[in-house]
């Protein structure tokens, strides 16, 4: 009876070790849970960026106003007959 108790105790300790620190144990689960949270945050950021790009593409396909706005901001487009004013803040 004593050897059976010792055997059951050893088996219980081995199972507890595998549960907490073994392969696919609680420590691995917590580590993977943190990795999933980080990846989900990254995916949400990328999804938001993609949605903005799709909206911009649709706007560019839809009309000339978005194209003109981009040309003004990025290329410095000035139409015929327009006057361009540049305001410079003098910080002393």
C-alpha positions in Angstrom: 0.0 0.0 0.0 2.9 2.3 0.8 4.5 1.8 -2.6 1.2 2.5 -4.3 0.8 5.8 -2.5 4.4 6.7 -3.4 3.7 5.8 -7.0 0.5 7.8 -7.1 2.2 10.8 -5.5 5.1 10.6 -8.1 2.5 10.4 -10.9 0.6 13.4 -9.5 3.9 15.4 -9.3 4.8 14.5 -12.9 1.4 15.5 -14.2 1.5 18.8 -12.3 5.0 19.5 -13.7 3.7 18.8 -17.3 0.7 21.0 -16.7 2.6 24.0 -15.5 6.0 23.9 -17.2 5.9 21.1 -19.8 5.3 21.4 -23.6 1.9 23.0 -24.3 1.5 23.8 -20.6 0.2 26.9 -18.9 3.4 28.8 -19.5 3.2 28.2 -23.2 -0.4 29.1 -23.3 0.2 32.4 -21.6 3.1 33.2 -23.9 1.0 32.4 -27.0 -1.9 34.5 -25.6 0.4 37.5 -25.3 1.7 36.9 -28.9 -1.9 36.7 -30.2 -2.7 40.0 -28.5 0.3 41.8 -30.1 -0.5 40.3 -33.5 -4.2 41.3 -33.2 -3.2 44.9 -32.5 -0.8 44.9 -35.4 -3.6 43.5 -37.7 -6.0 46.1 -36.6 -3.5 48.9 -37.4 -2.9 47.4 -40.9 -6.6 46.9 -41.5 -7.2 50.6 -40.7 -4.4 51.6 -43.0 -5.8 49.4 -45.8 -9.3 50.9 -45.4 -7.8 54.4 -45.7 -6.0 53.4 -48.9 -9.1 51.9 -50.4 -11.1 55.0 -49.6 -8.4 57.1 -51.2 -8.3 54.9 -54.3 -12.1 55.1 -54.6 -11.9 58.9 -54.3 -9.2 59.1 -57.0 -11.3 56.9 -59.3 -14.4 58.9 -58.7 -13.5 62.4 -59.5 -10.9 65.0 -60.4 -11.1 67.0 -57.2 -9.0 64.5 -55.3 -6.5 64.3 -58.0 -6.3 68.1 -58.1 -5.9 68.3 -54.3 -3.1 65.8 -54.4 -1.3 67.7 -57.1 -1.7 70.9 -55.2 -0.3 69.5 -51.9 2.4 67.2 -53.3 3.5 68.9 -56.5 2.6 72.5 -55.9 0.1 72.9 -58.7 -1.1 76.4 -59.3 -3.8 76.9 -61.9 -3.8 79.5 -64.7 -5.0 82.8 -63.3 -4.6 81.9 -59.6 -2.4 83.9 -57.2 -0.1 82.0 -54.9 0.7 83.5 -51.5 3.2 82.0 -49.1 3.1 83.0 -45.5 6.2 82.6 -43.5 6.2 82.9 -39.7 9.1 84.8 -38.4 10.2 83.3 -35.1 12.9 85.2 -33.3 
